[in-house]
């Protein structure tokens, strides 16, 4: 049992952490008193049911002054649900003219534009793949069925082996499903656990104003997330796309930040996204003529997914398209893997063209709180740490989005770590071109969470793919297991990553034509991203985060008192 001194020290540390988060305007789990687990409506219902049935109270001693262990109510495992966003569309009009960016009208990107979704679901150790498939948002008829959906409850205990007593794992795979609307990869809970699964949506267009490559990992819906990398200056188009895959209406509120501080606009509160609905919001109607825009999305009721369709048009020349996905939550440390810097000579020729000054790599850092941030920026490349001009120490103003140029870096793929004295959010924006006078493409690299076990990466189809993995400190080890199109898992590849370095692993070096990769990390923290480029002499580029790994059974501590 902890002593009073130890408990007081722990409480003081937790109190300071809460104070820092509140100063930054960050809402998080309560750190004082009893720790709360992942609280959802399901969790609360489970806890209430446990208390009502007497299962929690029955085990409590009646005598006063007796130490009582904190009871916990088990949380039922949820299905894996990941939303793949709507394909990029051209903005034909902003809509009703009320200035809030709502109800825009869209047209097709081009006659040759194509969007596909590929998904993967891992089996249990008994080689059984759970009921799963790709469905339209709000629909019940699968666009692609991986395994038949079960109608009853899943077993309470996961299979630890097959009927022969041996352990084995396979995967269910769906590949290259053409889509023209938002979709959901759904995989049923299995053995009391949420299965490991992932999907990637890939958009390509060889012509039109939205020429380029845009890809994103399909998202598990959330009630609070951050998006960086948008811009609304002349020639830049930013469209926030929100999708509610749940059966509960979502009331969404937006907070916007620009280079000079928070952006106040009408229409940012109480936007309703009905069950199964997707809403598009043109950010220029809320925050026009901004070089940098960050958005915080919070919802009450149903959870939502969100991306920003960012595109550039310089005169009549397409300047790229990307689906900007959420960054890691605000914190004192942010790590951005997959920052791609092309060769200096080509990049210089592109930037020196009129109107191309912003076509260069840059780190963007948002300080959402009321205190300025002192940033210590570490750049890890293939050969180790690379110094930024000024030593990598930058002061970022409170409430604003600060840009840190990265064009001084030599050619390569990097992992950028940001350490701050107050909570921040980060992402990077990069570009890729073939030569001056030719169209360029852009990509957004979001900050990532530390890698753990059973991360599934569905590799984008029809493009060159690679994993960029970085360890800012210490030494990490990564195991990459390829998944073939028939669901068979190949031989694992083990890679050591020294602190302060980034490693680029082409998918072709992991196995023969893999369609997915399972990522497991041990040792010191390692972060990763999937980097995609169009083959040949085309400028297309996109960066997608690695989805969260598998989670075990969860419970919620129940604090009983009166």
C-alpha positions in Angstrom: 0.0 0.0 0.0 1.3 3.5 -0.8 2.4 5.8 2.0 0.7 9.2 2.6 4.0 10.8 1.4 4.0 8.9 -1.9 0.3 9.6 -2.5 0.8 13.3 -1.9 3.7 13.4 -4.3 1.8 11.5 -7.0 -1.2 13.9 -6.5 1.1 16.9 -6.8 2.6 15.7 -10.0 -0.9 14.9 -11.4 -2.1 18.4 -10.3 0.7 20.1 -12.2 0.0 18.0 -15.3 -3.7 19.0 -15.1 -2.8 22.7 -14.7 -0.5 22.6 -17.8 -3.2 21.0 -19.9 -5.9 23.5 -18.7 -3.5 26.4 -19.5 -3.3 25.0 -23.0 -7.0 24.5 -23.4 -6.6 20.7 -23.6 -9.3 18.5 -22.3 -8.2 15.1 -21.2 -8.9 12.4 -18.7 -9.1 13.5 -15.0 -5.7 12.9 -13.4 -6.7 13.5 -9.8 -8.4 11.0 -7.6 -9.5 7.7 -9.2 -8.2 7.4 -12.8 -10.9 7.0 -15.3 -10.6 4.6 -18.2 -11.8 5.1 -21.8 -15.2 6.5 -21.0 -17.9 6.0 -23.6 -21.6 5.5 -23.4 -20.9 1.8 -23.6 -18.5 2.0 -20.7 -21.0 3.9 -18.5 -23.7 1.5 -19.3 -21.4 -1.4 -18.4 -20.4 0.2 -15.1 -24.0 1.0 -14.3 -25.2 -2.5 -15.0 -22.4 -4.0 -12.9 -23.4 -1.8 -9.9 -27.1 -2.4 -10.4 -26.6 -6.2 -10.4 -24.6 -6.1 -7.2 -21.5 -7.6 -8.8 -19.4 -4.6 -7.7 -21.0 -3.9 -4.3 -21.2 -7.6 -3.2 -17.4 -7.9 -2.8 -17.0 -4.8 -0.6 -16.2 -5.3 3.1 -18.7 -3.7 5.5 -16.4 -2.7 8.3 -15.1 0.9 8.7 -11.4 1.7 8.2 -10.8 -1.3 5.9 -8.7 -0.9 2.8 -10.9 -1.5 -0.2 -9.6 -2.3 -3.7 -11.1 -0.2 -6.5 -13.6 -2.4 -8.3 -13.7 -2.4 -12.1 -16.5 -3.1 -14.6 -15.5 -4.8 -17.8 -16.0 -2.9 -21.0 -17.5 -5.0 -23.8 -15.2 -5.2 -26.8 -16.3 -3.0 -29.7 -16.2 -3.7 -33.4 -13.4 -2.1 -35.3 -14.8 0.8 -37.3 -12.6 2.9 -39.6 -14.0 5.6 -41.9 -12.5 6.1 -45.3 -13.3 9.7 -46.5 -15.1 10.8 -49.6 -13.0 11.2 -52.7 -11.7 14.7 -53.4 -14.1 17.0 -55.3 -13.9 20.3 -57.0 -15.6 23.2 -55.2 -18.0 24.8 -57.7 -19.6 27.2 -55.3 -19.4 28.0 -51.6 -23.1 27.5 -51.1 -25.8 29.6 -49.4 -23.7 32.7 -49.1 -24.1 33.1 -45.3 -20.3 33.2 -44.9 -20.0 30.0 -42.8 -18.7 27.8 -45.6 -21.6 25.4 -45.4 -23.5 23.5 -48.1 -21.0 24.0 -50.9 -21.6 22.5 -54.3 -19.0 20.1 -55.8 -18.1 18.6 -59.1 -16.0 15.6 -60.1 -12.3 16.1 -59.9 -11.7 14.9 -63.5 -12.8 12.2 -65.9 -9.7 10.1 -65.1 -9.8 10.5 -61.3 -10.0 7.2 -59.4 -10.4 6.4 -55.7 -9.9 2.9 -54.2 -9.9 1.4 -50.8 -7.9 -1.6 -49.6 -8.5 -3.2 -46.2 -6.9 -5.9 -44.0 -8.3 -7.8 -41.0 -6.0 -10.0 -38.9 -7.2 -13.4 -37.5 -7.0 -14.7 -34.0 -4.3 -17.2 -33.2 -6.6 -20.0 -34.4 -6.5 -18.5 -37.9 -10.1 -17.4 -37.8 -10.9 -14.1 -39.4 -13.9 -12.4 -37.9 -16.9 -11.1 -39.8 -15.7 -8.1 -41.7 -16.1 -6.0 -44.9 -16.2 -2.6 -46.5 -19.6 -0.9 -46.4 -21.0 2.5 -47.5 -21.4 4.9 -44.5 -25.0 4.4 -43.3 -25.5 1.3 -45.5 -25.8 -2.3 -44.7 -25.0 -4.0 -48.0 -21.2 -4.6 -48.2 -19.2 -3.2 -51.1 -16.7 -5.9 -50.5 -17.1 -8.8 -48.0 -14.0 -10.1 -46.3 -15.8 -12.7 -44.1 -19.5 -13.2 -43.4 -20.8 -11.1 -40.5 -22.0 -13.2 -37.6 -25.4 -12.5 -36.2 -24.7 -13.6 -32.6 -22.2 -12.6 -29.9 -18.5 -13.4 -30.3 -17.0 -15.9 -27.9 -15.8 -14.4 -24.6 -12.4 -16.0 -24.9 -10.2 -15.5 -28.0 -8.9 -18.6 -29.7 -5.3 -19.3 -28.5 -4.7 -21.9 -31.1 -6.3 -23.9 -33.9 -8.1 -27.3 -33.6 -4.7 -29.0 -33.9 -3.4 -27.1 -30.9 -0.9 -25.0 -33.0 -1.0 -21.2 -33.2 -1.3 -19.6 -36.6 -2.3 -16.3 -38.0 -3.7 -15.2 -41.3 -5.5 -12.1 -42.7 -8.6 -11.3 -44.6 -7.9 -9.0 -47.4 -9.9 -6.8 -49.8 -8.1 -4.9 -52.4 -8.7 -2.0 -54.8 -12.4 -1.5 -54.2 -13.5 1.5 -56.3 -15.6 4.0 -54.3 -17.3 7.4 -55.0 -18.5 8.1 -51.4 -17.4 7.6 -47.8 -17.0 4.0 -46.7 -16.5 2.1 -43.5 -14.2 -0.9 -42.8 -16.0 -2.8 -40.2 -14.7 -5.9 -38.3 -16.7 -7.6 -35.6 -15.3 -8.1 -32.1 -13.7 -11.5 -31.7 -13.1 -13.4 -28.5 -13.8 -10.4 -26.3 -11.3 -8.3 -28.2 -11.4 -5.6 -30.9 -9.6 -7.1 -33.9 -6.5 -5.6 -35.5 -7.5 -4.1 -38.8 -6.8 -1.2 -41.2 -7.8 0.3 -44.5 -6.2 2.9 -46.8 -8.0 5.1 -49.3 -6.0 6.2 -52.3 -7.0 8.9 -54.9 -5.1 9.5 -58.1 -5.7 11.8 -61.1 -3.5 12.4 -64.0 -5.4 15.5 -65.2 -7.7 18.3 -64.0 -7.3 20.9 -61.3 -7.0 18.1 -58.6 -4.2 16.3 -60.4 -2.0 14.3 -58.1 -2.0 11.7 -55.4 -3.9 11.8 -52.1 -4.1 8.9 -49.6 -5.0 8.5 -46.0 -5.4 5.7 -43.4 -9.1 5.3 -42.7 -9.9 6.7 -39.3 -11.5 5.3 -36.2 -14.1 8.1 -35.3 -13.3 10.3 -32.4 -14.9 13.1 -30.3 -11.8 15.3 -30.3 -9.0 15.7 -32.9 -6.7 18.3 -34.5 -6.0 19.0 -38.2 -3.1 21.0 -39.4 -1.7 22.0 -42.8 -4.6 23.9 -44.3 -4.4 27.2 -46.2 -7.0 29.6 -47.7 -5.0 32.1 -49.6 -5.6 32.8 -53.3 -5.2 29.5 -55.2 -5.5 27.4 -52.1 -8.7 25.4 -51.4 -9.4 23.8 -48.0 -12.5 21.7 -47.5 -13.2 20.1 -44.1 -15.1 16.8 -44.5 -16.8 15.4 -41.5 -18.5 11.9 -41.4 -20.7 10.4 -38.7 -20.7 6.6 -39.0 -22.6 6.1 -35.7 -26.3 5.8 -35.1 -26.3 8.9 -32.8 -26.5 12.6 -34.1 -23.2 14.5 -33.6 -23.1 18.2 -32.6 -19.8 19.4 -33.9 -17.9 22.5 -32.8 -14.8 23.9 -34.5 -11.9 26.0 -33.2 -9.7 27.6 -35.8 -6.2 29.0 -35.5 -4.1 31.0 -37.9 -0.6 32.5 -38.1 -1.7 35.5 -36.0 -3.8 33.8 -33.4 -7.3 32.2 -32.9 -9.8 32.8 -35.7 -13.3 33.8 -34.7 -16.1 33.2 -37.2 -19.9 32.6 -37.2 -21.0 29.0 -37.8 -18.3 27.2 -35.9 -20.6 25.9 -33.1 -23.3 23.4 -33.0 -23.1 22.0 -36.5 -25.3 18.9 -36.7 -23.9 15.8 -38.5 -26.7 13.3 -38.7 -26.1 9.5 -38.4 -24.6 8.2 -41.6 -24.2 11.8 -43.0 -21.1 13.5 -44.4 -20.8 17.3 -44.3 -18.3 19.4 -46.3 -17.3 22.8 -45.0 -15.2 25.2 -47.1 -12.8 26.7 -44.6 -12.4 29.9 -46.7 -15.9 30.8 -45.6 -14.8 30.7 -42.0 -11.1 31.8 -42.2 -10.3 33.4 -45.6 -6.9 34.5 -46.8 -4.9 32.6 -44.2 -1.5 31.1 -45.0 -1.8 28.5 -42.3 -5.0 27.2 -40.7 -5.3 24.6 -37.9 -8.7 23.2 -36.9 -9.8 21.5 -33.7 -12.9 19.3 -34.1 -15.0 18.3 -31.1 -18.3 16.5 -31.1 -21.0 15.8 -28.6 -23.1 12.7 -29.2 -21.9 10.6 -32.1 -18.2 10.4 -32.8 -17.0 11.7 -36.2 -14.1 11.3 -38.5 -12.6 14.2 -40.4 -10.0 15.2 -43.1 -9.2 18.4 -44.9 -9.1 18.2 -48.7 -6.3 20.6 -49.5 -5.5 21.6 -53.0 -3.5 24.3 -54.8 -4.0 25.9 -58.2 -1.4 28.4 -59.5 -3.1 30.2 -62.4 -4.0 27.3 -64.6 -1.3 24.9 -63.3 -2.3 22.3 -60.7 -0.2 22.5 -57.5 -1.3 19.3 -55.8 -3.9 17.7 -53.7 -3.9 16.0 -50.3 -6.2 14.6 -47.7 -4.9 16.0 -44.4 -5.5 13.6 -41.5 -5.5 14.2 -37.8 -2.3 14.7 -35.8 -1.6 13.3 -32.4 -3.3 15.0 -29.5 -1.7 18.1 -28.0 1.2 17.4 -25.7 4.7 18.5 -24.6 6.3 16.2 -27.2 5.3 15.8 -30.9 6.9 13.5 -33.4 6.3 13.8 -37.1 7.7 10.9 -39.3 7.6 10.8 -43.1 8.9 14.3 -43.8 10.2 14.0 -47.4 12.7 16.5 -48.7 13.6 16.3 -52.4 17.0 17.1 -54.0 18.0 20.8 -53.5 18.6 21.6 -57.1 15.1 20.6 -58.3 13.5 22.1 -55.2 15.2 25.4 -55.8 14.2 25.6 -59.5 10.6 25.0 -58.5 10.6 27.5 -55.7 12.2 30.3 -57.8 9.2 30.3 -60.1 6.7 33.1 -59.6 4.0 32.1 -57.1 5.9 29.0 -55.9 7.5 30.4 -52.8 5.3 28.2 -50.6 6.2 25.0 -52.5 8.8 24.0 -49.9 8.9 21.7 -46.9 7.9 23.2 -43.5 7.0 22.1 -40.0 3.8 23.6 -38.6 3.3 23.9 -34.9 0.1 25.1 -33.2 0.2 26.5 -29.6 -3.4 26.2 -28.5 -3.0 27.7 -25.1 -2.4 31.2 -23.7 1.3 31.0 -23.2 4.1 31.2 -25.8 6.0 28.0 -26.4 9.8 27.5 -26.6 10.3 24.7 -29.1 13.4 22.4 -29.3 13.3 20.8 -32.8 15.3 17.7 -33.5 15.6 16.3 -37.1 16.6 12.7 -37.5 17.7 11.5 -40.9 19.3 8.4 -42.5 22.8 9.3 -41.2 21.7 10.7 -37.8 20.6 14.1 -36.5 20.7 17.1 -38.8 21.0 20.6 -37.4 18.5 23.3 -38.4 19.5 26.9 -38.9 19.6 28.6 -35.5 20.1 25.3 -33.7 16.5 24.2 -33.9 15.2 26.4 -31.0 12.2 28.4 -31.9 9.7 30.5 -30.0 6.0 30.0 -31.1 3.3 32.5 -30.2 0.4 31.5 -28.1 -2.8 30.7 -30.0 -1.1 30.7 -33.4 0.3 28.4 -36.1 4.1 28.8 -36.5 5.9 27.6 -39.6 9.5 26.4 -39.4 11.2 26.0 -42.8 12.8 22.7 -43.6 14.2 23.5 -47.0 17.8 23.7 -45.7 17.8 19.9 -45.1 19.6 17.7 -47.6 17.6 15.2 -49.7 16.1 12.4 -47.7 13.2 11.2 -45.5 13.2 12.5 -41.9 11.5 12.2 -38.6 11.1 15.5 -36.8 10.6 15.6 -33.0 9.4 18.8 -31.2 9.8 19.3 -27.4 8.0 22.2 -25.8 7.4 23.7 -22.4 3.7 23.9 -23.1 1.3 21.7 -25.0 1.5 21.9 -28.8 0.2 20.1 -31.9 2.4 19.6 -35.0 2.4 18.4 -38.6 4.6 19.0 -41.7 3.7 20.0 -45.2 6.0 18.8 -48.1 5.9 19.1 -51.8 7.4 17.1 -54.7 8.0 18.2 -58.3 9.9 16.9 -61.3 11.1 20.2 -62.7 10.2 23.8 -63.1 7.3 24.4 -65.4 5.7 21.1 -64.4 2.8 20.5 -61.9 3.9 19.8 -58.4 2.1 17.8 -55.7 1.8 18.3 -51.9 1.5 16.1 -48.9 0.8 16.5 -45.2 2.6 14.5 -42.6 0.8 14.4 -39.3 2.4 13.9 -35.8 2.2 10.3 -34.8 1.8 8.2 -31.6 4.5 5.8 -30.4 4.4 2.4 -32.2 3.5 -0.6 -30.1 2.3 -4.0 -31.3 0.0 -5.3 -34.0 -0.2 -2.1 -36.1 -1.7 -3.0 -39.5 -0.7 -0.9 -42.5 -2.8 -1.5 -45.6 -0.5 -0.5 -48.4 -1.9 1.9 -51.0 -2.6 0.4 -54.4 -1.0 1.4 -57.7 1.7 3.5 -56.1 5.3 3.1 -54.8 5.1 2.7 -51.0 7.6 2.8 -48.2 7.6 3.0 -44.4 9.6 5.8 -42.8 10.5 4.8 -39.2 12.3 7.0 -36.8 13.7 6.8 -33.2 14.4 10.3 -31.8 16.3 8.8 -28.8 17.6 5.5 -27.5 17.4 2.5 -29.7 14.3 0.7 -31.0 13.6 -2.5 -32.9 10.9 -2.9 -35.5 9.5 -6.2 -36.8 7.7 -6.0 -40.2 5.6 -8.9 -41.2 4.3 -8.8 -44.8 0.8 -9.9 -45.7 0.2 -11.4 -49.1 -2.9 -10.9 -51.3 -4.2 -14.4 -50.3 -3.9 -13.5 -46.6 -0.8 -15.6 -45.9 1.7 -13.9 -43.5 5.3 -13.9 -44.8 8.6 -14.1 -43.0 9.1 -11.2 -40.5 11.9 -8.7 -41.1 13.6 -7.3 -38.1 15.2 -3.8 -38.2 17.2 -2.0 -35.5 16.9 1.8 -35.4 19.5 3.8 -33.6 18.5 6.9 -31.7 18.5 10.1 -33.8 18.0 8.3 -37.1 15.3 7.5 -39.6 15.1 4.4 -41.8 13.2 4.1 -45.1 11.9 0.6 -45.8 10.4 0.2 -49.3 7.5 -2.3 -49.2 9.2 -4.3 -51.9 12.0 -5.1 -49.5 9.7 -6.7 -46.9 8.2 -9.3 -49.1 7.1 -10.2 -52.6 4.3 -7.8 -53.6 2.8 -7.4 -50.1 -0.6 -5.8 -49.7 -0.1 -5.0 -46.1 2.5 -4.9 -43.3 2.1 -5.8 -39.6 4.3 -3.5 -37.5 5.6 -4.4 -34.0 8.0 -2.2 -32.1 10.1 -2.8 -29.0 12.7 -0.9 -27.1 12.8 2.9 -27.0 10.0 4.9 -28.8 9.7 4.5 -32.5 7.4 6.4 -34.8 6.4 5.7 -38.4 4.4 6.7 -41.5 3.6 5.3 -44.9 5.0 7.4 -47.7 3.5 7.0 -51.2 4.7 8.3 -54.6 3.5 7.9 -58.1 5.9 5.7 -60.2 7.9 7.1 -63.1 8.4 10.8 -63.8 5.3 12.0 -62.0 5.2 14.3 -59.0 2.5 12.6 -56.9 3.2 12.2 -53.2 1.2 11.5 -50.1 2.0 10.6 -46.5 -0.4 8.6 -44.2 0.0 7.8 -40.5 0.2 4.2 -39.2 -3.1 3.3 -37.5 -3.2 2.4 -33.8 -2.3 -1.1 -32.8 -4.4 -3.7 -31.2 -5.8 -3.1 -27.7 -6.5 -5.7 -25.0 -9.6 -6.0 -22.8 -10.5 -2.7 -21.1 -12.3 -1.9 -17.8 -13.4 1.2 -16.0 -12.6 1.8 -12.3 -15.8 2.5 -10.3 -15.4 5.0 -7.5 -18.1 4.3 -5.0 -18.8 7.0 -2.3 -21.5 8.9 -0.5 
